[in-house]
Amino acid sequence: MFSCSILRYYLRYGTKSWKTLTTVGPSSTPTVENEAQPTSDVKMPDDSIAVSKQTPGGFPFATARIGPFFQEQPTLHNPFKDDQYLQRYLQRVLPPEVHRDVVADLDRFGRRVVAEIDALGRECETQPPSLRRYAAWGRRTDDVATCAAWRRQHAVAAEEGLVAAAYERSHGAWSRLHQLAKLYLYAPSSGLYSCPLAMTDGAAKLVETAGRPASLERAFERLTSRDPARFWTSGQWMTERQGGSDVGTGTETLAKPHRDGSFRLYGYKWFTSATDANMAFTLARVADADDRPKQKGSKGLSLFYLETRDESGKLNNITVERLKDKLGTRQLPTAELILDGAVAHKVGEEGSGVLGIVPMLTITRLHNSVSAVAGMRRMISLSRDYSTKRTAFGKLICDHPLHMQTLARLEVETRGAFLLVMEVGRLLGLDDVGGASDHDMLMLRILTPLVKLYTAKQAMKVASEGLESFGGQGFMEDTGLPTLFRDAQVLSIWEGTTNVLSLDVLRCLMKSRGSTLHAFMDDIHARLEPAREVEALREACSTVDMAAQGSIDFAHGHMDELTTAARDFSFSLARAYIGALLLEAAASKSATNSDVLTAQRWCDKRLDLVGNGNRRGAYRVDSTKAERELVMEGHPTTSKL
């Protein structure tokens, strides 16, 4: 092709012009001295190096590397102003005086997300943390180096009160909802700084639940400070080499009592996120005089508080073995640590570690869910904007019904997830100020694992489908879009996998002896009551009611199959409850036609997964045995299992 172009040029302009052409650099527009040049009708943008009026022959791409078209990229608008559903929700649930203050703060913060924070988040992705084990003259330092943007995110988090707002309680029980709404705007632009904030919030809640003992008062003040110089972040070090969820079996770390009343921790922490945190809570087994654990199992675990560095800045007898090489969340320093005599202080009674860590897990699971729905909203927001700029087959893709149908389905998922997260936040806010009823506490207990397990799966689905809506550009790293997809994959793993949390739902039901299920159905009926008065919503109300009741009936009638059905059962509860929340919103005075359509479309899907599985006999012993054989067929160790 190139040789043919040379020949055509030579035949038309001769050797003199050829000599002139060959002296021009490859990215320059060729010029020929003392020759009349043919002109091109192609009008080029100022930043293009494609064919100019001096291009011989006027053929696009004759001598240029690129052509005249550049696709306009999606624009990130103020995430608060861009989210009408968030705005209507806040108007519906918040008291007027609280609403005024919260909306003003979220609008201002949304502008800051666009103007400053989003670029910081992108820099955190492109400049991930690194481990410097040794100083120049050989001293081991184990310094986890982070970029300037990561450190700036620390200051932003403090200044904006992303943890503090929930504990200052300037809006009483609504303070928690204000905080979560702000995190919802922040998370996709945080460069994963949302992760240390989750554990920091969890640590503050743990300390508050423990009564803010004098030994932890300094830590609490730091965790909830708005002063960047004083603000601390916290780690949550539970995962060891045998795994994370089964802490009763997997925790090997020993706590050796010291004569001053403190302890020295010895162990290997396999997965510690936010390794650059100032402090951490962790589990360990108190050792006896022979340096053996006093008790095995969960009852042998105690909760400990430690600061990662001493007053001189030296690590607290902690060795950083390596940083984890992860699929996503690359912005976040995550490491394997050896505790070799780390100074720590016991929190609570010996052997009560699992119970003591629960408040922290409640918070971190909710933060996980906030990040899930925030990522969904960001993906849809960018995809929606892109659909107004991308032309295919003669018209903008927002004018293609099939494309809009696809995005509408993602929008319905996102709205349902959003309401579920906010309801858990509302209940937590009541608990924060001691205003939660027995019914509220039962609902908070069951909705916490449900919101985490279900929104994580939704986020992964929306991230994948949303990425596809950008075509090939969705697969390009420099667009930043793959980050949303990669980071979504961890949401179903951190803070308990889907199956682990499904079993936690069952524990919740068993421990309450059925009270939680009664509270669940009462809550759904109360939310459906106003929606039943709206003709357009009656059929959907019946669908939700039947799905919820069918799931409850299954639990009562199939106790022996409930463990196998735990996943489908939990999904059924989550879908039914989201349906009730959407119908409640659709029946409110401020509801729009899109709110009604959202509720209707949600209820068009199969809500009662466990009922469908039961009708197929999916949870019977013979069925589960057949599934095992299906999976293990041909595996070399099958005969030994």
N, C-alpha and C positions, 0 to 999 in steps of 0.2 A: 504493500500500500504506500509506504513512504517513498520507495524508488519511483513508483508511477507518478506521484505528486511532483517529484523533482523533474522528471522528464517533461510533464505538461508545462511546468513553469519555464523550463529551458527553451522549449519550442515557442512559447509565447513571447518571452521577454529578452531572450538572448543571453550571451555570456556576461555582459557588463552588469546587468541586473542580478544575475546569479551570484557574481562576486560580492555585490552589495548585500544580498540576502544572507549569504553564508557568514557575514561578519556580525550578524545580529544574534544576541543571546537567545536561547531556546524559549524563554518565557516572555520575550519582548515582541511587540508588534513589528513586523518587517517593514522597512521603508526602502525605497529605491530612489537614488539621487537622479535628478534631471529627467525623470520619466513621468509622463502623465499616468496616474494610477486609476484603475477602475474602482468604483465605489461599491459598497455593500449597503443594502437597505435594512440590514439587521441593526436594531437599536439596542445598545448594551447598557446595563447599569454601570454606575461609576466604579463599583468594586470588582468588575469582571475583567478577565484578561482574554475573553473570547474574541471572536472576529470583529475587527474595527473596520471603519470605512476604507482603510488603506489595504485591507486584505485582498490579495489578487484573486479574482474570480468570484468573490462574494459568497463562497460556499461555507456554511457553518462547519466548524471543526477542521477546516482545511489546514490551518497551521496552529490552532489553539489546543490547549489541553482540556479545557472545560467549555461548556456551552452557556447559553444565556439564562437558563432557569435555575433558581435557587428556591427550595422549599422553605416557606416561613415556619419557624419552629413554634411549638405551643408556648403560651405565656402563662406564667404563674401570677395570678391576680391575688389580691388580699383574700386569704383563705376564709376569713370571717364573712366579708361581704359576699363572697362567691358561694356561700353555703346557706341557701334559703331555708333548708330544713333545720339546721342548727338554730337559726334566728327564730323560726316559728316555735321550736321546742322551748327555747328560753323564755319567750313571751308567754307561752302557755303555762309554764310551771313556776316561774319565779315571781315573788311578790314585786309590785311595781317599783318600790324604792331600791330593792336589790337588783332588779332587772336593769334599771337605769345605770347603775354603777358598773355592773358586769359587762353590759354591752359596750359601754364607752371604753373599758379596759381592753376588751377583746378586739374591738375595731382598731385601737391604737397598736396593739400587739400584732395584729395581722399585717399592718403596714410595716412593722419592724421585721417580720418574717421575710417579707419580700425584699425590703431594702438592705438587710444585713444578714440575717440568720441563715437564709437558704444558701448563700454563697459560702458561709462558714461550713455548713454541712457537707457541701460538695468537696471542699478542701480536705475535710476529714477523711472522705472516701479516697481521694487521690493521694493523700499523704498518710498512710496508715502507721500505726505505732511500730516501734522496733525495740529490740532488747540490746542494751550495751552491758555486757557482763563485766568488763574490766575497764578500769581507768588507764590512762596513758602509761603509768609507771607500774602497772601490774596489780594494783589493789582491786579485789573483786567488789563491784558496786551494784550489779544487777539493776541497773537503771532502765526503767521502762520509759522510753522517749516518745512523747506525743507532739503533734504539730501545734503551731500557734493557734490555729482555728479551734482545736479541741480545748485548749486552755481558755480561749475566749468564750467558748460555750459555757464553761464553768462560771464565768462572770455574768453572762446573760441569765443563766439559771438562777443565780443569787439575786440579781437586780430585779428580775421579774417575779420573784417569789414563787417559783414553780414547785417548790416544796413548802416553803413558809406559809403560803396562802391558806393551806389546809389546817394550819395550827394556830395562826393568828386569830382565826374565827371572827373576822370583822363582819361577816354576814351570817354568823351563827351556823346552823346546820347546812345552809346553802354554800358555805365556803368550800366544801369538798367539791361540789358540782362546778363551782367557778374554776377551781384548780384543774379539774379534769377537762373542762372545755378548753382551757388554755393549753394543756398538754396535747390535746387533740389537734390544735392548730400547729403546735411546735414539733411534734414527733417526726414527721416526714422530712423536716429541714434540720433536724438536730444533729445529724452526723452520728447517730446512735448515742448521743449523750443522754437520751431518754432512758437508757439502760441504767447507768449509775444513779440517775434521779429516782428510778423505780425502787432500787434497793435502799437509797437514802430515805425516801418516804417511808418505806417499810421499816427501816431501823428506827425512825422517829416514832412511828406508831407502836412498835414493840416497846420502846422505852416508856412511852406514855401509858400503855396498857399495864406495864409493870409498876406503875405508880410514880414514875420519875424518881427512882432512888438517887440518893446523894452521889453515889459512885458514878452515875450516868448523866447527871445534870449538865456537866460541862459538854458532854457529847451532844445532848439534846439541843442545847443552845447553839452549838455549831451547825448541826444538821438543819436547823430551821432559821438560820441567819440569812438576811438579805445583803450582808456585807461580803463582797467577793473575797476579801482578804481573810475573813473569819469562817466562811462557809466550808463545811466538810461534806464529802461524799462517803458512802459506806459500801462495803462489799457484803456478800452473803455466801460464805464458804461452806457448802454442804456436800458437794459432789466429790467422792473419792474414787479410787480406781475400780471398785466393784459396781459403780453406778451411782445415780443421784436420787431416785425416788425411794428405793428401798434402803433408807438410812439405817434402819435397825440392824440390817445384815452388813451393809457396806461400809459403815464407819469404823475405821481402825485407829484414828487419832487418839492418843492418850494425853490426859491432863495430870501432870504430877504436882501434887501440893507443895507449896513453898512455905518456908517458915514465916514469911511476912503476911501470909493469908492469900497471896495470889497463887497462880498456877503457871506451870511451864508446859506448853503444848508441843507434842512431837507427833508428826504425821505427814502424809502426802495428800495435798488437796489437788485433785485431778483437773478441775475446771473452775477457775475463779475469774468471773467477769469483773470489769472495771478494776483491774489489778492496781491501778494507780490511786485507788481510794485511800482516804486518810485513816479509816478504821474498818472493822468488820465484826460481824457476829458469826459464830461457827459452833458446830457441835463436836463434842469429844467425850471420851469415857474417862472418868476419874480412875486413876491407878491406885492400887493398894501398895503396901510396903515393899512388895516384891516386883513392883513395876508391871503388874498385870491388871487388866481391867477388872474392876470390882464386880461388874455385872454385864452380861451380854444382852443382845436384843435392844428394842426401843427403850425399854425401861432403864437401861444402863447409860443413856445419853443425857448429857448435861449441856446447857447453853453457856457460851463464853463470849466475852467482849474483849477485843484487843485493838490497840492502835498500831498501825503498820510501821511507824517510825518512832524513834525516841526523840528527845528534845534536841539532840545534835543533828537530826536528820538521817541518822543511820537506820537501816532496816532492822526491825525487831526480831532478830534471829530468824529471818525468813530468807530463803534462797529461791530465786526465780529460775526454774529449770528451763523453761522455753515458753514462747508465745504460741498459741494455737493457730494453726493454718486452717481457716474456716471457709466454708462455701460462701457465706455472707457475713454481715456484721463486721466487716474488716476494719471499720473505723475504730472499733472497740478493743482495747487491750484485754485479752483473755489469756490466762497463763496457768501452767502447772507450778505449784509451790510446794516447797518442803519447809515444814515448821520444825525447827531444830532448837527447841527451848524458848519459843516465843512467849513473852510475858502476857498473861491473860487474866481476866477476872470473871469468876462465875456469876451468872445472872440467875436468880431464882434458886429453887431447891435442887439439890443433887438428884439426878434422874428425871427431871421434868423438862428436859431440853426440847423434846418434840412439841409438847404443849406450849412452851415458851416461844417457839419460833413461828407458831401459827399466825399471829397478827402480821408478821412480816410477809408471810406467804400470801395472805389475803390481799395485801396491798400490791405485791409484785405481780400477782395473777391479774389483778384489775388493770395495772399499768400495761401488761402484755396485751390485754384486750383493747385498751385505748390505742396502743400502737397499731394493732390490727385494723381497727376501723379507720384510723387516721390515714394509714397507707392506702386503704381502699378508696377513701375520699380523694386523696391526692391523685391517684391513678385515674380516676374517673374525671376529675376536674381538668387534668391535662389532656385527656383523651377527648373530652367534650370541646375544649378550646381548639384542639388540633382539627376536629371535624369541621370547623368553620373556616379552615385555611387550606385544607387538602382537597384537591380536585381529582376525581377519578371518573372515567367514562362519561365525561362531558358535564359533570356537575359536582358541587361540593359533596363530600361524603355525608355531611349532616342532612342532605336532601335525599339520601338513599334510605328507604324505609327499613331494609334489612339491617343496615348498620345501626340505625337508631333503636331498633328492637333489641339488638345485642347489648347496647349500652344501657337501655332501660332495664334489662334484666340485672345488670350489675348494680344499677342505681337502687333497685328494690332490695337487693342483698345488703347494700351499704346502709340504707335507711333502717332496715330491721336490726342490723348489728348495732347501729348507733343508739337506738332506743334501749336496747338491752344493756349496753354499757352504761348509759346515763342513769338507768333505773338502779343498777347496782351502786353507782356513785351516790345517788340520792339516799339510798338506805344506809350506806356507809357514813354519809354526813350526819344522819340521825344518830347513829351509833357514836360518832365522834363527840357529840355534845350530850350524850346520855339520854337522848329523846326517843330511842327506838323502842317500840312495843315488842311483846313476845312474838307477835305475828311478823313484825319487821325482821327480827333476828332469825326466825326460821327461814324467811325468804332470802335474807342475805347469805345464810349458810348454804342453801342449795343453789342459788344463782351464781355464787362465786365460781365453783368449778364449771358450771354450765356455760357461763359467759366466756370463760377462758378457752374451753375445749372447742366451742362452736365457732366463735369469731376467728380463731386461728385458722380453721379449715376454710371459712369464708374468704379470709384475706388471701390465702394461697390461690384460691380459684379466681378471685377478681384480679390479682396481680398477673396471673398467666393470661387470662382473656384480655385484660387491659393492655398488656404488652403487645398482643397480636393486633390490636386496633391501630397501632402505629406502623404496621407493615414491617418492612426490613429495618427501619430506623429503630424500632423497639428492641432490636437485637444488638444495636451498636453501643459499645461501652461509653463513648464520649457524649452520648445524649443524656447520660445519667439515669435513664429509664431502667436498665437492668438492675440497678441497685435496689429499686423498689421490689423487684421480683426476688432477688437473692435474699434480701433481708426478711422477706415474708416467710421464707422456708423454716426459719428457726422458731416461729411463733407457736407451732404445735409441739415443739420439743422442750423449750425452756419452761420452767415452773410446772412440770408435769406433762407427760404425753397424753394423747387423747384417751387411750385405754386406762392409764393410771387415774386420770381425773374422772372417767366414767365409773370406776370402782369407788372413787371418793364420793360420788353422788349416792351410790348404794349405801356406803357407810353412814352418810348423813341421814338417809331414810331409816336405817336400822336403829341408829342411836336415838332417834326421836320417837321410835315406836309408832310410826304412822302419822304423827302430828304434822310433819313437814308436808306430806301429801295432801292432807286436809287444808292446810294453809295455802298450798299451791292452787288447789281447785277453787277455794274461796276467792283468792286474788284474781284468778282468771274470770270468774263469774262477775265480780265487781267491775272489772274493766270492760266486760262485754255488755253490761247492762245499758249504758247510754247508746252504744252502737246498735243495739237491737231496735231502737226507735227510728233508725235511719233505714229506709227501705232498700237503698242500694247496698247496705252492709249486712242485711239479715242472713243471707245465704252464707256469707263468709263467717259470720258469728257461729252458725250451726256447725260449720266445718271445724272451727277451732275447738268448740265445746266437745264435739264428738271425738276429735283427735286426743284432746287432753284426758277425757274420761276413759277412752280406750287404753291409753298408756297406764293410767292409774289402775284400771281393772286388771290389766296384764300383771302388774306388780303384785297385786293381792292374790291372783290366782295361779301364778307360776313362780313361786319363790325358788323352786329348785332349778329353774332355768334362768333366773335373773342375772347371774354372774356372766353367763355366756351372752346374754342379750344386753349387757350393760351399755355398750356403745350405741346401739340402735335406740335403746330406752332413753338415754341421755339426749340424743339428737331429737327424739320425738318431743321430749319435754321442752327443749330449747325452741323448736319450731313452733310449737303450740303457744308458748309464752310470748314469743316475738309477734305471732299473729294477734294475740290479745292486745299487746302494746300498740301495734299499728292500727288496729280497729279503734282503740280508745282515742288515738290521735286523729283518726279520720272522722270521728264523731264530734270533735271539739268545735267550739264556735269559730276558731281561727283556721279551721281546716280548709284546704283548697281542693280542687278537683284532682290534682296530682296525689294528694294524700289519700283520697278515696281509691284511686287507681292502684296506688302502692299496696294498700291493704288487700284489695281484691286479687291482685296478681300474686301476692305472697300466699294467699289461701288457695290459689289454683294448684300449687305444688303439693306433693304428698307430704303430709305433716306427721301421720302416724306410722313411722317406719317400723316400730316394734310390733304393731298390730299386723302389718303386712308380713313381716317375718314369721310371726307366730302362725298365721294362716298357712304358710308354706312349710311349717315344721322346721324352721331354720335353727331352733335352739334345742331340739331334742338330742339326746345322747347319740343316737344313731347318725344324726346329721353332722354333729361335731366330729364324730369319729371318721366319717366319710371325708370331711374337710381336711382333717389331719392327713389322711391317706393321700388326698389330692395334692397337698402341698409337698409332702415328703416322698412322693413316688420317685424312685430312682436315686434317692440320696444314699451315699455309701454307708452311712451309719444307721439307716432305717431299722435294720434288724436288731440293733442294740438299744433302740429307744423304747 
